[in-house]
Amino acid sequence: MIVMRRLKEFLSAADLFYDDGERILREANCPVLVVRNPEKVEKMYDEIKEN
C-alpha cells in the first residue's frame, strides 16, 4: 500500500498529466491511500506502533 498526501489542485490538463503524485495514483499496482491531514495520520500511526 502507498500512503500519500492529498494532491494539489491543477491549473491545466498538462500539469495533471506530468505530476508525479497523479502518475502514482494512475499507475500503481497496489492500493493507494490519499490522506488530507498527514499530521493526524502520523499521530495515529505512532499510537498503533507503540501498542
Secondary structure, 3 states (H helix, E strand, C coil): CEEEECCCCCCCHHHHHHCHHHHHHHHCCCCEEEECCHHHHHHHHHHHHHC
